[in-house]
Amino acid sequence: MRKLALVTLALLLFSISLNSVRAENVSVSVAQYSVRTPVALYRCCSANANLTVTYTGSDHIVIGIKDSSTGNYLQGHLSFNYPYANIQQTSRHGLYGNETLCDVLTRLDSGTLHLGFDFTGPNRTGNWNLEAVAMLADANFNPINSTVSVFQFSITVYDMANVYVNVPQSVSLKLDGSSEGPGSFQVSLKVGSNHTFSVPLIQVIDSTSRLVLSWFGGYGASYVTPPFAHNDSGSITYRCMFGRTLI
């Protein structure tokens, strides 16, 4: 009987020990993220990543995204969290704002969180290797290092923007003084660069028909673009005179 009691006690202690090991655990994964992003421009967030964090054993969690090569957390901000949790983004500032590092109070000892981050790309092109990081923390948000979970992913950073211009088939325009078209076309332009588009106010079709410019971004026949920050598109429209319909 004594041996049976000792065995029972041992099994109970083993169970308690096993549960304590399992009690503190967190895992992070990236459900969706930007596959491509332009090089850093101004202070705009051009990329995003949606994280899924499953946790148990604590309602205090530290979550963020960092650059694998530098070990620094990215500059950006939290865009959403679901289900709702009390989240405080850290106040450590960088060139483009706060770090993508958050202290999360869930008020539940276990569950699954979905968090979205918007952040700024680097000033270099190529593959950008990133790490989503999550770890449980104590009541003062000091990380419990033994619970760190890391999910690696990569984003392609580009410095050339593909710009598609939709123009009527019979119309040619000039880009920085060089002719393009006639008709719609696509061109690659340096991210962050300005360019001048010029179009004719009137395009003669034949002796009985002509086109008159009706819309070019509201800027008349010449338009200096703001710096291109990403792939873009635009349309130039004309109206017909003398009854001919343009297809």
Backbone as CSV, one residue per row, in Angstrom:
resi,resn,N_x,N_y,N_z,CA_x,CA_y,CA_z,C_x,C_y,C_z
1,MET,0.831,-1.196,0.000,0.000,0.000,0.000,0.873,1.256,0.000
2,ARG,1.939,1.224,0.815,2.875,2.350,0.892,3.520,2.609,-0.459
3,LYS,3.894,1.469,-1.151,4.529,1.613,-2.464,3.563,2.243,-3.461
4,LEU,2.293,1.831,-3.378,1.285,2.374,-4.273,1.110,3.873,-4.042
5,ALA,1.143,4.282,-2.805,1.009,5.705,-2.477,2.190,6.494,-3.016
6,LEU,3.408,5.911,-2.883,4.608,6.581,-3.392,4.559,6.706,-4.910
7,VAL,4.096,5.652,-5.568,3.986,5.690,-7.026,2.979,6.756,-7.459
8,THR,1.860,6.807,-6.751,0.826,7.797,-7.064,1.359,9.212,-6.882
9,LEU,2.106,9.406,-5.768,2.698,10.720,-5.494,3.693,11.096,-6.580
10,ALA,4.509,10.107,-6.998,5.496,10.374,-8.045,4.820,10.759,-9.348
11,LEU,3.760,10.055,-9.699,3.031,10.377,-10.934,2.400,11.757,-10.856
12,LEU,1.894,12.101,-9.655,1.292,13.406,-9.470,2.324,14.510,-9.639
13,LEU,3.497,14.318,-9.020,4.562,15.309,-9.147,5.045,15.430,-10.585
14,PHE,5.115,14.289,-11.280,5.528,14.295,-12.687,4.524,15.062,-13.539
15,SER,3.234,14.851,-13.224,2.183,15.548,-13.970,2.247,17.043,-13.741
16,ILE,2.459,17.425,-12.478,2.579,18.853,-12.155,3.768,19.459,-12.863
17,SER,4.901,18.735,-12.847,6.106,19.218,-13.507,5.895,19.365,-14.999
18,LEU,5.228,18.378,-15.599,4.972,18.427,-17.042,4.066,19.593,-17.395
19,ASN,3.039,19.807,-16.573,2.133,20.916,-16.826,2.828,22.256,-16.690
20,SER,3.780,22.336,-15.733,4.499,23.593,-15.549,5.392,23.884,-16.735
21,VAL,5.922,22.825,-17.348,6.747,23.017,-18.542,5.887,23.498,-19.700
22,ARG,4.679,22.921,-19.804,3.789,23.276,-20.884,3.095,24.608,-20.644
23,ALA,3.110,25.067,-19.384,2.294,26.216,-19.018,2.710,27.487,-19.735
24,GLU,4.006,27.691,-19.931,4.479,28.921,-20.546,4.973,28.628,-21.954
25,ASN,4.181,29.053,-22.933,4.547,28.764,-24.310,3.920,29.805,-25.231
26,VAL,4.652,30.167,-26.278,4.136,31.108,-27.264,4.718,30.746,-28.622
27,SER,3.926,30.901,-29.663,4.419,30.681,-31.021,3.890,31.797,-31.912
28,VAL,4.716,32.218,-32.870,4.334,33.292,-33.778,4.526,32.828,-35.216
29,SER,3.632,33.241,-36.088,3.764,32.979,-37.514,3.253,34.197,-38.272
30,VAL,3.622,34.298,-39.544,3.188,35.420,-40.375,2.161,34.902,-41.365
31,ALA,0.921,35.340,-41.210,-0.163,34.843,-42.049,-0.140,35.469,-43.435
32,GLN,0.244,36.743,-43.520,0.250,37.457,-44.793,1.215,38.624,-44.675
33,TYR,1.910,38.935,-45.778,2.847,40.057,-45.747,3.111,40.562,-47.157
34,SER,3.682,41.759,-47.244,4.038,42.332,-48.540,5.158,41.515,-49.163
35,VAL,4.951,41.082,-50.403,5.992,40.334,-51.096,7.072,41.280,-51.609
36,ARG,6.659,42.494,-52.015,7.588,43.490,-52.527,7.292,44.834,-51.875
37,THR,8.316,45.673,-51.756,8.139,47.014,-51.226,9.210,47.923,-51.818
38,PRO,8.912,49.209,-52.048,9.942,50.117,-52.557,10.932,50.508,-51.467
39,VAL,12.070,51.024,-51.884,13.046,51.523,-50.921,12.415,52.643,-50.108
40,ALA,12.978,52.920,-48.949,12.403,53.897,-48.029,12.326,55.276,-48.659
41,LEU,11.149,55.898,-48.545,10.937,57.262,-49.004,10.180,58.026,-47.934
42,TYR,10.685,59.223,-47.612,10.004,60.075,-46.651,9.729,59.309,-45.347
43,ARG,8.523,59.472,-44.823,8.177,58.789,-43.583,6.923,57.939,-43.760
44,CYS,6.784,57.364,-44.928,5.585,56.575,-45.198,5.859,55.093,-44.983
45,CYS,4.837,54.389,-44.527,4.915,52.940,-44.364,4.484,52.290,-45.676
46,SER,5.361,51.514,-46.277,5.084,50.951,-47.596,4.883,49.442,-47.561
47,ALA,5.104,48.809,-46.417,4.979,47.352,-46.323,4.156,46.989,-45.087
48,ASN,3.680,45.746,-45.065,2.902,45.304,-43.914,3.066,43.809,-43.707
49,ALA,2.757,43.372,-42.512,2.773,41.944,-42.175,1.715,41.687,-41.113
50,ASN,0.970,40.607,-41.296,-0.061,40.206,-40.336,0.424,38.984,-39.563
51,LEU,0.503,39.102,-38.247,1.051,38.054,-37.398,-0.058,37.299,-36.666
52,THR,0.170,36.009,-36.478,-0.700,35.189,-35.642,0.127,34.685,-34.461
53,VAL,-0.335,34.971,-33.263,0.402,34.607,-32.050,-0.493,33.735,-31.177
54,THR,-0.041,32.511,-30.901,-0.751,31.599,-30.002,0.057,31.474,-28.714
55,TYR,-0.597,31.619,-27.572,0.143,31.681,-26.310,-0.616,30.955,-25.205
56,THR,0.120,30.587,-24.162,-0.474,30.027,-22.950,0.475,30.262,-21.786
57,GLY,-0.062,30.515,-20.604,0.763,30.639,-19.408,0.973,32.044,-18.911
58,SER,0.607,33.072,-19.700,0.770,34.452,-19.255,-0.102,35.361,-20.103
59,ASP,-0.570,36.458,-19.504,-1.334,37.423,-20.291,-0.486,38.638,-20.665
60,HIS,0.834,38.568,-20.415,1.770,39.610,-20.815,2.674,39.053,-21.926
61,ILE,2.661,39.703,-23.089,3.429,39.239,-24.245,4.132,40.425,-24.888
62,VAL,5.336,40.211,-25.376,6.074,41.206,-26.151,6.156,40.689,-27.580
63,ILE,5.730,41.512,-28.542,5.641,41.098,-29.943,6.239,42.184,-30.830
64,GLY,6.964,41.780,-31.879,7.536,42.761,-32.797,8.085,42.130,-34.060
65,ILE,8.632,42.976,-34.931,9.270,42.540,-36.178,10.617,43.237,-36.283
66,LYS,11.665,42.478,-36.564,12.986,43.084,-36.657,13.737,42.637,-37.900
67,ASP,14.761,43.400,-38.232,15.637,43.128,-39.362,16.648,42.061,-38.948
68,SER,16.686,40.961,-39.692,17.580,39.858,-39.316,19.042,40.260,-39.368
69,SER,19.413,41.131,-40.300,20.830,41.482,-40.481,21.333,42.445,-39.421
70,THR,20.463,43.340,-38.932,20.900,44.334,-37.946,20.444,43.996,-36.532
71,GLY,19.377,43.199,-36.416,18.814,42.910,-35.098,17.946,44.025,-34.563
72,ASN,17.750,45.082,-35.357,16.934,46.216,-34.924,15.470,46.001,-35.293
73,TYR,14.590,46.454,-34.432,13.171,46.395,-34.751,12.842,47.454,-35.806
74,LEU,11.894,47.141,-36.685,11.555,48.023,-37.793,10.847,49.270,-37.294
75,GLN,10.852,50.298,-38.138,10.140,51.526,-37.831,8.753,51.461,-38.460
76,GLY,7.720,51.685,-37.661,6.361,51.595,-38.175,5.357,51.680,-37.046
77,HIS,4.217,51.019,-37.234,3.180,51.088,-36.201,2.243,49.895,-36.317
78,LEU,1.542,49.640,-35.232,0.531,48.592,-35.200,-0.700,49.083,-35.967
79,SER,-1.212,48.260,-36.883,-2.367,48.670,-37.689,-3.668,48.040,-37.208
80,PHE,-3.627,46.848,-36.613,-4.839,46.259,-36.054,-4.480,45.142,-35.087
81,ASN,-5.410,44.796,-34.204,-5.265,43.608,-33.362,-6.637,43.015,-33.104
82,TYR,-6.694,41.682,-33.138,-7.965,40.976,-32.964,-7.700,39.597,-32.357
83,PRO,-8.489,39.146,-31.392,-9.489,39.942,-30.674,-8.822,41.046,-29.868
84,TYR,-9.597,42.009,-29.454,-9.026,43.199,-28.840,-8.177,42.863,-27.620
85,ALA,-6.987,43.444,-27.584,-6.099,43.336,-26.421,-5.561,44.729,-26.115
86,ASN,-5.164,44.936,-24.882,-4.576,46.210,-24.480,-3.121,46.232,-24.953
87,ILE,-2.830,47.024,-25.979,-1.501,47.015,-26.597,-0.881,48.390,-26.511
88,GLN,0.351,48.430,-26.030,1.110,49.672,-25.939,2.365,49.536,-26.794
89,GLN,2.431,50.339,-27.866,3.641,50.301,-28.686,4.764,50.995,-27.929
90,THR,5.959,50.414,-28.005,7.077,50.999,-27.277,7.362,52.396,-27.800
91,SER,7.876,53.235,-26.938,8.086,54.646,-27.280,9.480,54.923,-27.807
92,ARG,10.232,53.866,-28.062,11.572,54.079,-28.614,11.446,54.538,-30.058
93,HIS,12.029,55.687,-30.388,11.852,56.296,-31.694,13.048,56.019,-32.603
94,GLY,12.767,55.994,-33.904,13.799,55.889,-34.922,13.575,56.960,-35.962
95,LEU,14.186,56.813,-37.125,14.099,57.814,-38.174,12.673,58.008,-38.661
96,TYR,11.891,56.926,-38.729,10.551,57.004,-39.301,9.443,56.741,-38.286
97,GLY,9.709,56.920,-37.004,8.668,56.743,-36.001,9.023,55.694,-34.975
98,ASN,8.006,55.164,-34.320,8.225,54.175,-33.275,8.687,52.840,-33.846
99,GLU,9.287,52.044,-32.983,9.661,50.697,-33.382,8.430,49.805,-33.443
100,THR,8.471,48.816,-34.327,7.398,47.827,-34.374,7.630,46.805,-33.271
101,LEU,7.461,47.244,-32.046,7.642,46.413,-30.858,6.572,46.811,-29.859
102,CYS,5.775,45.842,-29.417,4.614,46.153,-28.587,4.574,45.314,-27.316
103,ASP,4.127,45.942,-26.229,3.784,45.235,-25.002,2.285,44.951,-25.044
104,VAL,1.929,43.694,-24.915,0.536,43.279,-25.087,-0.001,42.697,-23.786
105,LEU,-1.115,43.236,-23.314,-1.811,42.708,-22.148,-3.131,42.118,-22.629
106,THR,-3.245,40.802,-22.605,-4.443,40.139,-23.145,-5.536,39.940,-22.108
107,ARG,-5.166,39.907,-20.822,-6.070,39.618,-19.699,-6.604,38.189,-19.737
108,LEU,-5.991,37.358,-20.556,-6.291,35.933,-20.613,-4.978,35.172,-20.601
109,ASP,-4.940,34.029,-19.914,-3.698,33.265,-19.805,-3.404,32.419,-21.038
110,SER,-4.347,32.337,-21.951,-4.107,31.578,-23.176,-5.043,32.081,-24.265
111,GLY,-4.635,31.863,-25.509,-5.476,32.292,-26.616,-4.657,32.508,-27.882
112,THR,-5.293,33.113,-28.874,-4.645,33.417,-30.152,-4.926,34.867,-30.524
113,LEU,-3.877,35.584,-30.872,-3.982,36.985,-31.275,-3.634,37.127,-32.748
114,HIS,-4.269,38.092,-33.404,-3.939,38.453,-34.781,-3.573,39.931,-34.780
115,LEU,-2.337,40.229,-35.156,-1.849,41.602,-35.138,-1.302,41.978,-36.507
116,GLY,-1.553,43.220,-36.914,-1.013,43.720,-38.170,-0.051,44.868,-37.927
117,PHE,1.068,44.881,-38.636,2.034,45.969,-38.542,2.240,46.594,-39.922
118,ASP,2.282,47.927,-39.980,2.726,48.657,-41.164,4.108,49.204,-40.857
119,PHE,5.016,49.115,-41.831,6.380,49.554,-41.552,7.076,50.071,-42.808
120,THR,8.192,50.742,-42.602,8.951,51.380,-43.673,10.059,50.464,-44.168
121,GLY,10.221,50.435,-45.493,11.283,49.624,-46.082,12.662,50.214,-45.834
122,PRO,13.707,49.448,-46.135,15.079,49.934,-45.957,15.493,50.818,-47.130
123,ASN,16.693,51.392,-47.070,17.183,52.236,-48.158,18.086,51.463,-49.106
124,ARG,17.943,50.162,-49.143,18.732,49.317,-50.036,17.794,48.349,-50.762
125,THR,18.226,47.900,-51.932,17.411,46.959,-52.699,17.860,45.525,-52.435
126,GLY,17.059,44.570,-52.932,17.398,43.152,-52.769,16.470,42.470,-51.788
127,ASN,16.858,41.288,-51.338,16.058,40.540,-50.366,16.235,41.130,-48.974
128,TRP,15.142,41.374,-48.322,15.129,41.948,-46.970,14.643,40.861,-46.023
129,ASN,15.557,40.312,-45.242,15.244,39.208,-44.338,14.757,39.743,-42.992
130,LEU,13.578,39.278,-42.603,12.927,39.784,-41.398,12.575,38.656,-40.448
131,GLU,12.303,39.021,-39.199,11.913,38.054,-38.174,10.731,38.603,-37.377
132,ALA,9.646,37.837,-37.355,8.560,38.131,-36.423,8.926,37.472,-35.095
133,VAL,8.811,38.222,-34.010,9.263,37.749,-32.701,8.131,37.894,-31.686
134,ALA,7.942,36.859,-30.862,6.976,36.921,-29.766,7.561,36.205,-28.552
135,MET,7.314,36.755,-27.376,7.807,36.126,-26.144,6.891,36.507,-24.990
136,LEU,6.704,35.573,-24.069,5.953,35.888,-22.865,6.788,36.800,-21.978
137,ALA,6.113,37.502,-21.070,6.818,38.452,-20.205,6.206,38.417,-18.813
138,ASP,6.948,39.003,-17.864,6.412,39.092,-16.509,5.496,40.303,-16.406
139,ALA,5.045,40.609,-15.202,4.072,41.685,-15.013,4.617,43.052,-15.399
140,ASN,5.945,43.200,-15.466,6.565,44.468,-15.864,7.029,44.446,-17.315
141,PHE,6.581,43.438,-18.052,6.936,43.247,-19.455,8.426,43.012,-19.674
142,ASN,9.073,42.402,-18.690,10.431,41.900,-18.897,10.312,40.545,-19.589
143,PRO,10.892,40.385,-20.769,10.713,39.142,-21.530,11.216,37.915,-20.792
144,ILE,10.493,36.816,-20.940,10.946,35.515,-20.450,11.658,34.847,-21.617
145,ASN,12.981,34.920,-21.599,13.774,34.531,-22.764,13.556,33.089,-23.203
146,SER,13.211,32.231,-22.263,13.035,30.818,-22.607,11.800,30.588,-23.466
147,THR,10.947,31.617,-23.621,9.709,31.446,-24.389,9.768,32.117,-25.765
148,VAL,10.916,32.618,-26.161,11.017,33.366,-27.424,10.665,32.482,-28.613
149,SER,9.791,33.000,-29.475,9.424,32.327,-30.720,9.757,33.257,-31.883
150,VAL,10.351,32.713,-32.949,10.785,33.509,-34.101,10.254,32.882,-35.385
151,PHE,9.736,33.711,-36.272,9.292,33.259,-37.592,10.001,34.126,-38.627
152,GLN,10.745,33.506,-39.526,11.524,34.247,-40.523,10.765,34.364,-41.842
153,PHE,10.861,35.532,-42.470,10.291,35.731,-43.798,11.103,36.793,-44.536
154,SER,10.863,36.940,-45.835,11.685,37.813,-46.659,10.822,38.638,-47.605
155,ILE,11.193,39.907,-47.804,10.506,40.819,-48.711,11.512,41.338,-49.734
156,THR,11.111,41.424,-50.995,11.966,41.976,-52.044,11.814,43.490,-52.084
157,VAL,12.937,44.202,-52.012,12.936,45.664,-52.024,13.396,46.149,-53.403
158,TYR,12.615,47.023,-54.037,12.935,47.490,-55.387,13.085,49.009,-55.411
159,ASP,13.790,49.518,-56.437,13.950,50.959,-56.577,13.481,51.475,-57.935
160,MET,12.806,50.608,-58.707,12.226,51.014,-59.980,10.721,50.763,-59.940
161,ALA,9.930,51.784,-60.222,8.476,51.679,-60.202,7.951,51.482,-61.625
162,ASN,7.059,50.517,-61.804,6.409,50.296,-63.094,5.174,51.196,-63.170
163,VAL,5.169,52.092,-64.148,4.087,53.059,-64.292,3.349,52.788,-65.606
164,TYR,2.050,52.544,-65.523,1.225,52.289,-66.701,0.395,53.529,-66.987
165,VAL,0.464,54.006,-68.231,-0.271,55.204,-68.643,-1.289,54.805,-69.703
166,ASN,-2.545,55.044,-69.418,-3.633,54.712,-70.332,-3.967,55.928,-71.190
167,VAL,-3.704,55.819,-72.510,-3.866,56.929,-73.444,-4.666,56.436,-74.657
168,PRO,-5.518,57.267,-75.248,-6.206,56.865,-76.484,-5.213,56.447,-77.571
169,GLN,-5.611,55.517,-78.405,-4.716,54.926,-79.400,-4.104,55.940,-80.353
170,SER,-4.795,57.008,-80.619,-4.314,57.972,-81.609,-3.477,59.097,-81.012
171,VAL,-3.263,59.064,-79.701,-2.578,60.172,-79.031,-1.180,59.742,-78.576
172,SER,-0.200,60.604,-78.856,1.158,60.421,-78.340,1.426,61.483,-77.285
173,LEU,2.204,61.126,-76.290,2.602,62.125,-75.298,4.118,62.132,-75.176
174,LYS,4.627,63.072,-74.406,6.060,63.153,-74.168,6.346,62.961,-72.683
175,LEU,7.330,62.152,-72.423,7.802,61.923,-71.065,9.190,62.503,-70.956
176,ASP,9.326,63.565,-70.176,10.606,64.274,-70.037,11.170,64.667,-71.402
177,GLY,10.259,65.073,-72.315,10.672,65.545,-73.633,10.802,64.482,-74.691
178,SER,10.723,63.198,-74.314,10.841,62.101,-75.280,9.460,61.538,-75.579
179,SER,9.197,61.237,-76.859,7.883,60.769,-77.285,7.609,59.353,-76.801
180,GLU,6.381,59.119,-76.383,5.894,57.800,-75.995,4.568,57.550,-76.710
181,GLY,4.281,56.311,-77.022,3.036,55.972,-77.702,3.236,55.973,-79.220
182,PRO,2.157,56.141,-80.022,0.814,56.496,-79.556,0.140,55.355,-78.805
183,GLY,-0.845,55.724,-78.016,-1.572,54.744,-77.239,-0.954,54.496,-75.883
184,SER,-1.561,53.561,-75.162,-1.125,53.246,-73.801,0.259,52.624,-73.783
185,PHE,0.971,52.802,-72.689,2.313,52.247,-72.567,2.676,52.087,-71.090
186,GLN,3.725,51.322,-70.853,4.263,51.131,-69.505,5.727,51.492,-69.515
187,VAL,6.175,52.134,-68.443,7.568,52.553,-68.352,8.062,52.344,-66.924
188,SER,9.347,52.050,-66.772,9.960,51.890,-65.444,10.670,53.184,-65.063
189,LEU,10.331,53.704,-63.903,10.899,54.960,-63.428,11.500,54.769,-62.039
190,LYS,12.534,55.507,-61.769,13.235,55.399,-60.497,12.329,55.827,-59.344
191,VAL,12.263,54.992,-58.318,11.502,55.352,-57.120,12.088,56.624,-56.514
192,GLY,11.210,57.581,-56.232,11.655,58.840,-55.653,11.950,59.927,-56.661
193,SER,11.791,59.623,-57.968,12.113,60.600,-59.003,10.861,61.327,-59.487
194,ASN,11.050,62.572,-59.976,9.980,63.356,-60.589,10.110,63.303,-62.101
195,HIS,8.960,63.391,-62.800,8.976,63.366,-64.264,7.885,64.272,-64.806
196,THR,8.094,64.752,-66.042,7.129,65.636,-66.689,6.439,64.919,-67.842
197,PHE,5.116,64.837,-67.770,4.296,64.302,-68.858,3.658,65.474,-69.594
198,SER,3.755,65.449,-70.933,3.140,66.486,-71.757,2.264,65.832,-72.815
199,VAL,1.042,66.354,-72.981,0.109,65.802,-73.969,-0.461,66.950,-74.800
200,PRO,-0.890,66.678,-76.024,-1.494,67.738,-76.854,-2.879,68.122,-76.343
201,LEU,-3.167,69.422,-76.383,-4.499,69.875,-76.009,-5.529,69.407,-77.028
202,ILE,-5.129,69.425,-78.317,-6.001,68.980,-79.395,-5.242,67.995,-80.259
203,GLN,-5.858,66.855,-80.552,-5.271,65.836,-81.411,-6.152,65.692,-82.660
204,VAL,-5.589,66.057,-83.819,-6.335,65.946,-85.068,-6.375,64.489,-85.510
205,ILE,-7.575,63.976,-85.786,-7.750,62.614,-86.268,-7.735,62.590,-87.789
206,ASP,-8.587,63.412,-88.418,-8.611,63.566,-89.872,-9.276,64.909,-90.165
207,SER,-9.681,65.098,-91.396,-10.238,66.392,-91.793,-11.588,66.681,-91.159
208,THR,-12.212,65.675,-90.585,-13.551,65.879,-90.012,-13.617,65.651,-88.510
209,SER,-12.555,65.132,-87.912,-12.622,64.789,-86.486,-11.355,65.196,-85.749
210,ARG,-11.551,65.522,-84.518,-10.406,65.813,-83.645,-10.776,65.490,-82.205
211,LEU,-9.763,65.322,-81.386,-9.950,65.057,-79.958,-9.494,66.272,-79.159
212,VAL,-10.231,66.567,-78.097,-9.879,67.667,-77.206,-9.617,67.099,-75.818
213,LEU,-8.514,67.490,-75.223,-8.149,66.995,-73.894,-9.237,67.357,-72.885
214,SER,-9.719,66.347,-72.153,-10.754,66.609,-71.145,-10.267,66.341,-69.727
215,TRP,-9.295,65.444,-69.571,-8.801,65.175,-68.217,-7.353,64.686,-68.247
216,PHE,-6.530,65.398,-67.521,-5.139,64.976,-67.352,-4.723,65.331,-65.938
217,GLY,-5.438,64.766,-64.999,-5.143,65.027,-63.594,-5.459,66.433,-63.154
218,GLY,-6.214,67.178,-63.994,-6.571,68.539,-63.631,-5.443,69.537,-63.773
219,TYR,-4.382,69.165,-64.522,-3.207,70.031,-64.591,-2.964,70.601,-65.982
220,GLY,-3.962,70.512,-66.886,-3.745,71.025,-68.232,-2.948,70.044,-69.065
221,ALA,-2.166,70.561,-70.016,-1.477,69.697,-70.972,-0.095,69.261,-70.495
222,SER,0.364,69.756,-69.370,1.677,69.372,-68.851,1.575,69.128,-67.353
223,TYR,2.231,68.082,-66.895,2.086,67.675,-65.495,3.414,67.151,-64.978
224,VAL,3.909,67.773,-63.912,5.117,67.290,-63.241,4.688,66.396,-62.087
225,THR,5.080,65.143,-62.119,4.625,64.183,-61.119,5.289,64.430,-59.769
226,PRO,4.626,64.044,-58.690,5.344,63.937,-57.415,6.292,62.751,-57.500
227,PRO,7.232,62.625,-56.580,8.149,61.472,-56.632,7.389,60.155,-56.580
228,PHE,7.692,59.255,-57.511,7.044,57.948,-57.504,7.521,57.148,-56.304
229,ALA,6.566,56.641,-55.518,6.907,55.857,-54.331,6.642,54.378,-54.527
230,HIS,5.932,54.004,-55.619,5.583,52.605,-55.840,5.033,52.466,-57.256
231,ASN,4.697,51.254,-57.661,4.051,51.031,-58.953,2.773,51.853,-59.015
232,ASP,2.489,52.409,-60.206,1.350,53.319,-60.303,0.746,53.245,-61.701
233,SER,-0.411,53.867,-61.854,-1.069,53.929,-63.159,-1.901,55.192,-63.229
234,GLY,-2.208,55.616,-64.440,-3.023,56.800,-64.629,-3.623,56.817,-66.020
235,SER,-4.668,57.629,-66.198,-5.362,57.705,-67.484,-5.436,59.148,-67.966
236,ILE,-5.342,59.308,-69.287,-5.499,60.603,-69.937,-6.695,60.468,-70.873
237,THR,-7.699,61.324,-70.713,-8.929,61.177,-71.488,-9.168,62.395,-72.385
238,TYR,-9.778,62.115,-73.521,-10.132,63.137,-74.502,-11.606,63.000,-74.850
239,ARG,-12.194,64.092,-75.325,-13.554,64.031,-75.866,-13.498,64.347,-77.356
240,CYS,-14.426,63.778,-78.083,-14.440,63.909,-79.534,-15.185,65.175,-79.980
241,MET,-14.693,65.739,-81.061,-15.396,66.833,-81.721,-15.823,66.404,-83.113
242,PHE,-16.809,67.036,-83.648,-17.323,66.795,-84.994,-17.947,65.412,-85.132
243,GLY,-18.404,64.846,-84.006,-19.252,63.665,-84.075,-18.558,62.330,-84.215
244,ARG,-17.266,62.269,-84.351,-16.614,60.974,-84.501,-16.372,60.363,-83.129
245,THR,-16.640,59.087,-82.992,-16.457,58.387,-81.713,-15.136,57.641,-81.709
246,LEU,-14.359,57.844,-80.670,-13.076,57.160,-80.539,-13.270,55.841,-79.810
247,ILE,-12.746,54.769,-80.353,-12.827,53.465,-79.721,-11.550,53.227,-78.930
